[in-house]
């Protein structure tokens, strides 16, 4: 039987493949989330178990909703008992300023990772931070290759995810400008 993590890995590879074939050119994070949801369904995730922007059972009401959740619904509490929770953050190639990229990066640290960290008592494994890094700057290919407070951004996220047992997957262009998925943690 295919696990939720295996379904996610396959769907992320599909995102890379479609991008590389120039069949998928996302402008916004929502485009990536929608296509990822579609690929999860196409790859066999039951619709009954796939949710977007969903609340997690065990967290207080009003807490953050998560981008992609695979699990079972609790209809009495209107929340999901998760098997896998993924937060997405995209650094776009087009239309974002360096300041917008910096705010997004800081949002990964203060928002995404903190929210995934809060899930540790509910879901020890199956928490994912997914960075789709299409950015090209004057100095780097991929926003995470640049620096933040004197450290490489990628290393900052690796350390935070390792410290909190969160899986980190980085989709980024290689030297030939082909998108590839790399599991960092």
C-alpha positions in Angstrom: 0.0 0.0 0.0 1.3 3.5 -0.9 1.9 5.8 2.1 0.8 9.4 2.3 4.5 10.5 2.1 5.1 8.4 -1.0 2.0 10.0 -2.6 3.4 13.4 -1.8 6.8 12.5 -3.2 5.3 11.3 -6.5 3.1 14.4 -6.8 6.1 16.7 -6.2 8.0 14.9 -8.9 5.0 15.4 -11.2 5.1 19.1 -10.5 8.8 19.2 -11.5 8.2 17.1 -14.6 5.3 19.3 -15.8 7.3 22.5 -15.1 10.3 21.1 -17.0 8.1 20.2 -20.0 6.7 23.8 -19.9 3.2 22.4 -19.3 3.0 24.1 -15.9 4.1 27.7 -15.2 2.8 28.7 -11.8 2.5 32.4 -11.1 1.3 32.1 -7.5 1.6 29.7 -4.6 -2.1 28.9 -5.0 -1.3 27.5 -8.5 1.3 25.1 -7.0 -1.1 24.0 -4.3 -3.9 23.4 -6.7 -1.7 21.4 -9.1 -0.2 19.4 -6.2 -3.7 18.6 -4.9 -4.7 17.5 -8.5 -1.6 15.2 -8.7 -2.2 13.7 -5.3 -5.7 12.7 -6.5 -4.4 11.4 -9.9 -1.7 9.3 -8.1 -4.3 7.5 -6.0 -4.9 9.6 -2.9 -8.6 9.1 -2.1 -10.6 12.2 -2.4 -12.2 11.3 0.9 -8.8 11.8 2.6 -7.4 14.9 0.8 -8.0 18.4 2.1 -6.7 21.9 1.5 -6.6 24.9 3.9 -7.9 22.6 6.7 -8.0 22.7 10.5 -6.3 19.9 12.4 -8.1 18.0 15.2 -6.3 18.7 18.5 -5.4 22.3 17.8 -7.5 25.0 19.3 -10.0 26.7 17.0 -8.7 29.7 15.3 -5.3 28.2 14.8 -3.7 28.2 11.4 -5.2 26.1 8.5 -2.7 23.9 6.7 -2.1 23.9 2.9 -2.4 20.2 2.2 -3.7 17.6 4.6 -4.1 13.9 4.1 -6.2 12.3 6.8 -9.7 11.5 8.0 -12.4 14.0 8.7 -14.0 14.3 12.1 -17.4 15.7 11.2 -18.5 16.5 14.8 -15.5 18.8 15.3 -15.1 19.9 11.6 -11.4 19.1 11.6 -9.0 16.5 10.1 -7.2 13.7 11.9 -3.9 13.9 9.9 -1.6 11.3 8.4 0.4 14.0 6.6 0.4 17.8 6.8 2.2 20.0 4.3 2.9 23.7 4.2 3.9 25.3 0.9 6.0 28.4 0.3 6.8 29.6 -3.2 9.5 32.0 -4.2 8.4 33.0 -7.7 10.6 33.9 -10.6 8.3 36.6 -11.8 6.5 39.5 -10.1 8.1 39.5 -6.6 10.6 42.0 -5.3 13.5 41.1 -3.1 11.6 42.5 -0.1 8.6 40.3 -0.9 10.9 37.3 -1.1 12.4 38.2 2.3 9.0 38.5 3.9 8.0 35.1 2.5 11.2 33.6 3.9 10.6 35.1 7.3 7.0 33.8 7.0 8.4 30.3 6.6 10.3 30.7 9.9 7.7 32.4 12.0 4.6 30.9 10.4 5.0 27.6 8.6 7.7 26.0 10.8 6.1 27.3 14.0 2.7 25.9 12.9 4.2 22.5 12.0 6.1 22.5 15.3 2.8 22.9 17.2 1.6 19.7 15.5 4.3 17.5 17.1 2.1 16.2 19.8 -0.6 15.3 17.3 1.6 14.1 14.4 5.2 13.2 15.1 6.0 12.1 11.6 4.4 13.3 8.4 5.0 17.1 8.8 6.4 18.7 5.7 7.6 22.1 4.7 7.8 22.3 0.9 9.7 25.2 -0.7 9.1 25.8 -4.4 12.0 28.0 -5.2 11.9 29.4 -8.8 13.6 32.7 -8.0 16.5 34.0 -10.1 18.4 36.9 -8.7 21.5 38.8 -9.9 23.6 36.6 -7.6 21.9 33.3 -7.2 19.7 30.7 -8.8 17.1 29.8 -6.1 16.3 32.1 -3.3 17.4 29.6 -0.6 21.0 29.8 -2.0 21.3 33.4 -0.8 22.0 34.6 2.7 20.0 35.7 5.7 21.7 37.2 8.8 25.0 35.9 7.5 23.9 32.3 6.9 22.8 30.5 3.8 18.9 30.5 3.9 18.8 26.8 3.0 21.0 26.0 6.1 18.8 28.1 8.3 15.7 26.1 7.2 17.6 22.7 7.5 18.5 23.5 11.1 15.0 24.6 12.1 13.4 21.6 10.4 15.9 19.1 11.9 15.4 20.6 15.4 11.7 20.1 15.1 11.5 16.7 13.2 9.9 18.4 10.2 10.7 17.1 6.7 12.0 19.8 4.3 11.6 19.4 0.6 13.1 21.9 -1.8 12.0 22.2 -5.4 14.6 24.3 -7.2 16.2 24.7 -10.6 19.4 22.9 -11.4 22.2 24.2 -13.6 20.2 23.5 -16.7 17.2 25.4 -15.2 15.2 22.2 -14.8 13.2 21.9 -11.6 14.1 19.1 -9.3 12.9 18.0 -5.9 15.5 17.5 -3.1 14.7 16.2 0.3 16.9 18.2 2.7 15.6 16.8 6.0 
